[in-house]
């Protein structure tokens, strides 16, 4: 019991590589025969590693490109200049209440909160109860722990593939990729719900397919960052998205009733419904952002122009100037949304 709880607690807070390594570590630590229960060794060892890595990050990681000691002054200027194209401005420590008020009136804020919730409601459940679901397949708690390694590796590969494709394709494909990477999750969740318990391999494959939602969430984070300008507004958006993240992770485990172990029918249905709601919200966000871009193109007379003509027109309209001002995405008509 203790080993399973420790393992699920680790999964709830670990990235995919952490899940994979945590599964192997959990298997190894589970064999320790010492004065303490094995689950306590897991907390001690993993906690010590996390503490040590936290100290490394605190010392070495800069809070912005400007303070990065490993960059030359020329490289620092390049990182700032690259912000010109996305028109999101540069960091401004001055709090501007009007930007927060604008955020509260922006429909995107509530859509990103819902996305943060429905994306992470499955995470709150599957990360805490995944080992128990796998144990219901393999009937061995240590084997269930080590079988999390392929799950974490599959998530890491999904995220890597998602980022690679997003980099290779032009802008305004992110919503499309979110939907693509949600398909395996929906298929896997339906499989966990309806594939018979006797089909162990099939159920485990379905469990693996529930992992790529992490890749979809990575793109949702990038959508939020790319589509909000104005430092105070951006910080407020970040906080609200994180609030949705916490809401989903808190609520998720409550759908997994001990009386339904190991199939957890209600928990699996919560995954299915959450992913379907995510599809609806992404499509709505896609429609809104595309519509607003079209409106701005008409307003600025960019319709029918080539990319080179638009760039030349923007140079004469103060495009470079607005790039480095602390303007919100609604204030800055040169801003274009990424969808």
Residue pairs with C-beta under 8 A, 6 or more apart in sequence:
2 37
2 38
2 39
2 40
3 26
3 29
3 30
3 38
3 39
3 42
3 141
3 142
3 145
4 131
4 132
4 135
4 141
4 144
4 145
5 39
6 26
6 39
6 42
6 43
7 22
7 23
7 26
7 42
7 131
7 145
7 148
8 127
8 128
8 129
8 130
8 131
8 132
9 128
10 18
10 22
10 26
10 42
10 46
11 19
11 22
11 127
11 128
11 130
11 131
11 148
12 124
12 127
12 128
12 249
14 22
14 152
15 156
16 152
16 153
16 154
16 155
16 156
16 158
16 159
16 211
16 214
17 152
17 156
18 152
19 148
19 149
19 151
19 152
19 155
20 148
20 149
20 150
20 151
20 152
20 153
20 156
21 149
21 152
22 46
22 148
22 152
23 145
23 146
23 147
23 148
23 149
23 151
23 152
24 146
24 149
25 42
25 45
25 46
26 42
26 142
26 145
26 146
26 148
27 142
27 143
27 145
27 146
29 38
29 41
29 42
29 45
30 38
30 42
30 141
30 142
30 145
31 38
31 142
32 38
32 41
34 41
36 44
62 68
62 69
64 91
65 71
65 76
65 79
65 80
66 76
66 80
68 76
71 79
80 90
80 324
83 89
83 90
83 323
83 324
84 319
84 320
84 323
84 324
85 323
86 226
86 338
87 229
87 322
87 323
87 329
87 332
87 334
87 335
87 336
88 225
88 226
88 228
88 229
88 234
88 329
88 335
89 229
89 230
89 231
89 323
89 324
89 325
89 326
89 327
90 324
90 326
91 231
92 231
92 232
92 326
93 231
94 231
94 232
94 326
95 232
96 230
96 231
96 232
96 233
96 326
97 232
99 230
99 231
99 232
99 233
99 236
99 328
100 232
100 233
100 236
102 230
102 233
102 328
102 330
103 109
103 228
103 233
103 236
103 237
103 240
106 233
106 330
107 288
108 227
108 228
108 237
108 285
108 288
109 236
109 237
109 240
111 281
111 284
111 285
111 288
112 220
112 224
112 237
112 240
112 241
112 244
113 240
113 241
113 243
113 244
114 244
114 277
114 281
115 220
115 241
115 244
115 278
115 281
115 282
115 285
116 220
116 240
116 241
116 242
116 243
116 244
116 245
116 247
116 248
117 244
117 245
117 247
117 248
117 251
118 248
118 274
118 275
118 277
118 278
118 281
119 213
119 216
119 217
119 220
119 244
119 245
119 248
119 274
119 278
120 217
120 244
120 245
120 246
120 247
120 248
120 249
120 252
121 248
121 249
121 251
121 252
121 255
121 270
121 271
121 274
122 185
122 189
122 210
122 213
122 248
122 252
122 270
122 271
122 274
122 275
123 213
123 214
123 217
123 248
123 249
123 252
124 248
124 249
124 250
124 251
124 252
124 253
125 252
125 253
125 255
125 256
125 264
125 267
125 270
125 271
126 133
126 210
126 252
126 271
127 249
128 252
128 253
128 256
129 253
129 256
129 264
129 267
130 148
130 151
130 207
131 141
131 144
131 145
131 148
132 144
132 261
132 262
132 264
133 192
133 207
133 262
133 263
133 264
134 144
134 147
134 148
134 204
134 207
135 141
135 143
135 144
135 262
136 197
136 261
136 262
136 263
137 144
137 197
137 200
137 203
137 204
137 207
137 262
138 144
138 147
138 200
138 204
147 204
150 208
151 207
151 208
151 211
154 208
154 211
154 212
155 211
155 212
155 214
155 215
158 181
158 184
158 211
158 212
158 214
158 215
159 214
159 215
159 218
161 215
162 177
162 181
162 212
162 215
162 216
162 218
162 219
163 215
163 218
165 177
166 173
166 174
166 177
166 219
166 222
169 177
171 338
172 290
172 338
172 339
174 219
174 222
174 223
174 226
174 338
174 339
175 223
175 282
175 283
175 285
175 286
175 339
177 216
177 219
178 216
178 219
178 220
178 223
178 278
178 282
179 279
179 282
179 283
181 212
181 213
181 215
181 216
181 219
182 212
182 213
182 216
182 275
182 278
182 279
182 282
184 209
184 210
184 211
184 212
185 209
185 210
185 211
185 212
185 213
185 216
185 271
185 275
186 272
186 275
186 276
187 206
187 209
188 205
188 206
188 207
188 208
188 209
188 210
188 211
189 206
189 210
189 268
189 271
189 272
189 275
190 206
190 272
191 202
191 203
191 205
191 206
191 209
192 203
192 206
192 207
192 210
192 263
192 268
192 271
193 263
193 265
193 268
193 269
193 272
195 202
195 203
195 206
197 203
197 263
210 271
213 275
216 278
220 282
221 241
223 285
223 338
223 339
224 237
224 238
224 241
225 234
226 337
226 338
227 289
227 329
227 337
227 338
227 339
228 234
228 237
228 328
228 329
229 327
229 328
229 329
229 332
229 335
230 326
230 327
230 328
230 329
230 331
231 326
233 328
233 329
248 274
252 267
252 270
255 264
255 266
255 267
255 269
255 270
256 264
256 266
256 267
257 264
257 266
257 267
260 266
260 267
285 339
286 339
289 337
289 338
289 339
290 337
290 339
292 337
293 336
293 337
293 339
296 302
296 333
296 335
296 336
297 303
299 333
300 313
300 317
300 333
301 313
302 310
302 313
305 313
314 334
317 334
318 334
319 334
322 332
322 334
322 335
323 334
325 332
327 335
329 335
329 337
